[in-house]
Amino acid sequence: MLVIRSFREGDAEAIWLMLQPVLRSADVYALPAHWDREQALGYWLAPAHEVFLADDDGRIVGSYYLRANQQGGGAHVANCGYLTAVAERGRGVARAMCAHSLDRARERGFRAMLFNFVVSSNERAVRLWESFGFAIVGRLPDAFRHPQLGYVEALIMFRKL
């Protein structure tokens, strides 16, 4: 049974094992493909990030972080990053994490959620976010250099909570 739970000491290695192939593929995240374990985990587990894991009977199959997108006058808008283990894609893990993140963002008092940089060729993610009511509110032409497709758009996606 899939449970979304808070990060605990000892979970870092599971996150790294999911994050490493995503970084190396360089096709969905605008993060350096060469990052090592320490750099990648430093980003994912940053102090401003509230980190959760998708736990399927003791197997970590996904993770997400929730944070304020901006400080000050923009601190009421949430932002998230999601990560699903490669072997678990297409099984509803990202859907469960998105639903959880929207609930958690509301609990924390956020009024909206914004995804700043969704790679347009990541069609599965775009369809998922749209199914949760996110709208494409901006397009950044040629903003992401995809390793196979060349320059593609990055999307800005938004929804009120």
Phi, psi and omega in degrees: 000132182278127178233136174263123184226164178289153175300140175231156173306138182098350181272348187301318182297320178297320177295314180301319181296333175275323186285324184304309180294331178292316177297313184296326180290332176054031185243356180227339180243139176272061177234153181297127181294336184272357182307140174270181183304312183298316180294315182295314180291328175300322177289305187297322184259026180305148182305329180282351182265127168269117190253137178234158177232145172267114186247117180252089181052047177093351175261125177278118186243357178189166176207153170214158172238152178235136179207168170287136180294323180222175175258179175055234184295349178254007186288353179272000179253124181275161174218147179223158168232138185237149183214124177241136177304138185307314183290347184257001182296143179085008183249009176092006181295310180297322178299315179296319180292320179297314179301315180297317183295324178294317177297314181296320178298318177298315179303323182278358176091009176292149181255347181201168174227140183229132170253113188287332194206079178264119181294122187299331179284352175275067189299325179299315179294316180302313178299320180296311181298319178298324179294340176265009175093008176285138177250147173281114183252356178196153178229131179250100184299135174053031185277344182234130177265101180281137184294336178252326187264352185079210184283128179230165179290152164249140183254146170254122184238141190215148168206147174281153177256000000 
